[in-house]
C-alpha cells in the first residue's frame, strides 16, 4: 500500500479506499481509529469514507455504537478492492519501467563521461 512517509507520492482517494477495504477484510471488528491509520487520514475523516463506501454499496455496517460496529465487505466491495489493486499494480509497474529507463540513461551518461575523462588522461600528462 502507498500509505507511508512519501514526500513526492501521495496516495489518491482510490488508494485510501483500498486500504480501508483491505483493513475491513482482515477483521470486521476493526476500529475507526485503525481504519483511519490504515488509510492515512484523521479519525474524523474516516467517517466520511465509511459513509461513502456504504452509500456506494461496497460496505455494510452493523452495530449500534462505534464500539459495537462491525464492517462487512459486500460482493461489490470485494470486486472494487480487486479493481483498485489491479489498477494500482499496473501503475506501479509502469512507474518502475519509466524510472528504470531514466536511471539507465543517467548511468550511461555518467559512464560515458567517466570513460571520456579516462581517455583524456591526467591533466599533468596532457601538458608535458
N, C-alpha and C positions, 0 to 999 in steps of 0.2 A: 504494500500500500504506500502511496506517496504522502503519507501524513508524517511529518517529521520537521527537522530544523533546516529545511531547504531555504536558501536565500533567493534563488532565481526561479525555482519551480514551485508554483503554488497550486495545490490541488483544486480542480474545478468542482463545482457543485455535484456533478455526477460521481466523482471520486469519493467525496464525502458521503454521498448517498450509498455507494457500495460499501463503505466502511461500516455504516450503520446497519445495513442489511446483513453483512458478514458477522457482525457482533451479535445480532439477534439470532442468527442461525446457530451460533455457538451455544447460546443459552437464552431461553425465553424469559428468564427471571433477571435479566441484566438490568442494572440501574440506569437511570437517565444520566447520572454523572459518568458512568462507564461509556455509555453511548457518546456523550459529548467528548470525552477523552479520545475515543476511537476515531471520531470524525474531525477532531481538531477544532471544535467550536465550544462556545460557552455552554454551561448547563441550561441557561435560559434559552439560547438559540436552538437547542436540540428539540424543544417543544414544537417549534415551527417545522423542523424536519419531520418529526413523527406525525404531526397533523397533516403535512403534505403527503407523506407516504400512505397514511390511512385514506386520505381523500382520493388518492390515485389507485386505491385497491391493491397496494403492494404489501400492506401490513394490517393485521388485526390486533387490537389491544383489548385485553380483558382485565378485570380488577376494578376496585372502587377508588383506591388512593394510589399515589405514586409508590408507596411501599408494597402494594399488592398487585401492581400492574404486571401483566405478562404479555409479551410481544410474540406474535406468530407471523412468520412469512406466509403469504398466500402463494399459490402457484404462479401468479403474475409477478409477485415479488421475487421468487426464485429465478424466474426467467429473466427479469430485469437485472438482477445481480450478475447472472451469467453474461448477459448482453454487454453490460458495462465492463466486466472483466475482459471479455474478448476485445472490445474496443481499446481499452487501456493497454492491453498486451500488444496489440498491433501498433499503437502509437509509441510505446516504449521501444519496440524493435526498430521502428522507423527512426526514432531519435538516435538509437545506438548506431545504426548504419550511417547516419549523417555525421555523427561525432567521430566514428571510426575513420570515415573518409577525410574529414577535416584534420584529424590528428596525424594521419598518414601523410597528408600534404605538407603539414608543418614539419614533420620529422624528415621527410625527403628534402625539403628546402634547407633545413639545418644541416643535414648530412652533406648535401651538395656544397654548401658554403664552407663547411669544415674541410672537405676534400680540396676545394679550391685554395683554401688557406694553406693546406699542407703542400700543394703543388708549388705555391709561391715560395715556400721555404722561409727560414728565419729572416728577419729584416737585416741582421748583420751580414748574412751571406749574400744578400742581394746587392749591397753597397760595395762589396770587396772586388 
